[in-house]
Amino acid sequence: MAGRAEFHQQHLERARAEAQRLLAERPRLGGAWLNWVAAELYQLGPPAYANMVRRELEQAASDE
């Protein structure tokens, strides 16, 4: 479990920044944003990092 916690700690700020970048595109892309953001998340790796970004994106979107 320490490895997972360490990974999370090491990549949290980057994941938050990536989530903000994705969220910032929502007004510009409008209805196409969901498909675009799904494709962006799909390209991220490793999967644990992509999941972190997805969670941060959900959190940031709910905070708006």
C-alpha positions as CSV (number, residue, x, y, z in Angstrom):
1,M,0.0,0.0,0.0
2,A,2.9,2.3,0.6
3,G,3.7,2.3,-3.1
4,R,0.2,3.5,-4.0
5,A,0.3,6.3,-1.4
6,E,3.7,7.3,-2.5
7,F,2.6,7.4,-6.2
8,H,-0.5,9.5,-5.2
9,Q,1.7,12.0,-3.3
10,Q,4.2,12.3,-6.1
11,H,1.7,12.9,-8.8
12,L,-1.2,14.8,-7.1
13,E,-0.2,18.3,-8.0
14,R,0.4,17.3,-11.7
15,A,-3.0,15.5,-11.7
16,R,-4.7,18.6,-10.4
17,A,-3.0,20.8,-13.0
18,E,-4.0,18.4,-15.7
19,A,-7.6,18.3,-14.5
20,Q,-7.7,22.1,-14.5
21,R,-6.3,22.2,-18.1
22,L,-9.1,19.8,-19.2
23,L,-11.8,21.7,-17.4
24,A,-10.6,25.0,-18.9
25,E,-11.4,23.6,-22.3
26,R,-15.1,23.0,-21.5
27,P,-16.4,26.5,-22.5
28,R,-14.5,26.5,-25.7
29,L,-15.5,22.9,-26.8
30,G,-19.1,23.0,-25.5
31,G,-21.0,19.8,-26.3
32,A,-17.9,18.2,-27.8
33,W,-16.1,18.5,-24.5
34,L,-17.1,15.1,-23.1
35,N,-15.8,13.1,-26.0
36,W,-12.7,15.2,-26.1
37,V,-11.9,14.8,-22.4
38,A,-12.6,11.1,-22.6
39,A,-10.0,10.8,-25.4
40,E,-7.5,12.9,-23.4
41,L,-8.0,10.7,-20.3
42,Y,-7.6,7.6,-22.4
43,Q,-4.2,8.8,-23.6
44,L,-2.8,9.4,-20.1
45,G,-0.7,6.8,-18.4
46,P,-0.2,4.9,-16.4
47,P,-3.8,4.0,-15.6
48,A,-3.4,5.0,-11.9
49,Y,-2.4,8.5,-13.0
50,A,-5.3,8.7,-15.5
51,N,-7.7,7.7,-12.6
52,M,-6.2,10.4,-10.4
53,V,-6.8,13.0,-13.1
54,R,-10.3,11.8,-13.6
55,R,-11.0,12.0,-9.9
56,E,-9.5,15.5,-9.7
57,L,-11.5,16.6,-12.7
58,E,-14.8,15.3,-11.1
59,Q,-13.9,17.2,-7.9
60,A,-13.0,20.4,-9.7
61,A,-16.2,20.3,-11.8
62,S,-18.3,19.8,-8.7
63,D,-16.6,22.8,-7.0
64,E,-17.7,25.1,-9.8
